[in-house]
Amino acid sequence: MSHNTHNLSIKHWWPPQQEAADEFIEYNNEIGECDSLNQFDKVAQACKDIYVGDKSGNKLFRFFKEKIDSKTPASLVRLGDADGNVLFNAMGQWPSLSEYCLKKISQIYFGDQRVMVKHADFFTEIVLDAVKNADVIGAPERGTISRSFNTPLESIDTRGMVGMRGVYNFFSSPSNWALSEFSDVIWSSTWYSRALLPYYSKLLQDLPFCGFITCYPEMASIFSAAYNIPKTQSINVPMQASVAGKSENIRHYPDAYQSILDSINPPYEGAVYIIAAGILSKPYATTVKARGGIAIDVGSIADVWMGTASRPGMDKSFVDKWKMVAK
């Protein structure tokens, strides 16, 4: 039985109910493909530089190698569909669609659909703070936005598509954001963490210290041995509910959040931290930089390193190529 008369997202888990689906159709018609691509162009062109394509990994490597060598605090963060869901909600234009998206991503991240709805203002604040303090931002690609308009309604991942477009809906609007804020920012793809896979070893080899803010307590020792890093710090976070296969609250926010923040203590200017903590990677990265460190949000690549394919499109050969463990 369809959850809505549009058959919207019926091939996906948890399709929207009628009111949210109606608002998606309205939204999809009001901000069409041409307008959405123009929004992307406005945001990307406001930035200092754009690192996308085959050479983006090498460019990002050189950028962060210089930061590490000069011991300059920096932050590399991702704006994915979850962040776009938060920003879309902050626009306040399509309330039923916004709530549907927030509930679904909250269930995915925290195992409880109420967390991101109840604390929506907090999540908006941490995303915007991370953007304001970032040196490099990875966000949905232009082609991804375009393809979303050519997908049959029943096959659209409504939450994901709204999130990807929502990044540009929000930041291209002068009422939400001044594009001049991006004048010193490098814009990259949300998949930059994959583009960097051949380069992490070069960035981390023989560092005196590296911090890890992930759900894998063993990651620090694995990297220490692999790259000759004598000192590490492992700050453990709860595993994302969807990865852990849990449908109850994982108690990351607000329960564990403050103690994790308090644990971030870079031992010197330019100390590197690898971060993989879902949407809460944003405030952790902001804090790392504010306290003198270099934050690199690697997202689901942390799962790959640990031998887990946690995202669509991660086939076994990809994981086997890059995993750091025998699994």
HELIX and SHEET records of a PDB file:
HELIX    1   1 GLN A   18  GLU A   30  1                                  13    
HELIX    2   2 GLU A   33  GLN A   45  1                                  13    
HELIX    3   3 SER A   56  SER A   70  1                                  15    
HELIX    4   4 ASP A   81  MET A   91  1                                  11    
HELIX    5   5 PRO A   95  PHE A  110  1                                  16    
HELIX    6   6 VAL A  115  LYS A  118  1                                   4    
HELIX    7   7 ALA A  120  ASN A  133  1                                  14    
HELIX    8   8 ARG A  142  SER A  148  1                                   7    
HELIX    9   9 LEU A  153  SER A  155  5                                   3    
HELIX   10  10 THR A  158  PHE A  171  1                                  14    
HELIX   11  11 LEU A  179  PHE A  182  5                                   4    
HELIX   12  12 TYR A  192  ALA A  195  1                                   4    
HELIX   13  13 TYR A  200  LEU A  204  1                                   5    
HELIX   14  14 MET A  219  TYR A  227  1                                   9    
HELIX   15  15 ALA A  241  ALA A  244  1                                   4    
HELIX   16  16 HIS A  252  ALA A  256  3                                   5    
HELIX   17  17 TYR A  257  SER A  263  1                                   7    
HELIX   18  18 GLY A  278  LEU A  280  5                                   3    
HELIX   19  19 SER A  281  ALA A  290  1                                  10    
HELIX   20  20 ILE A  301  TRP A  305  1                                   5    
HELIX   21  21 LYS A  316  TRP A  322  1                                   7    
SHEET    1   A 8 ASP A  49  TYR A  51  0                                        
SHEET    2   A 8 ILE A 186  SER A 189  1                                        
SHEET    3   A 8 VAL A 136  ALA A 139  1                                        
SHEET    4   A 8 ALA A  74  ARG A  78  1                                        
SHEET    5   A 8 ILE A 294  ASP A 297  1                                        
SHEET    6   A 8 VAL A 272  ILE A 275  1                                        
SHEET    7   A 8 PHE A 209  THR A 214  1                                        
SHEET    8   A 8 LYS A 231  ASN A 236  1                                        
END                                                                             
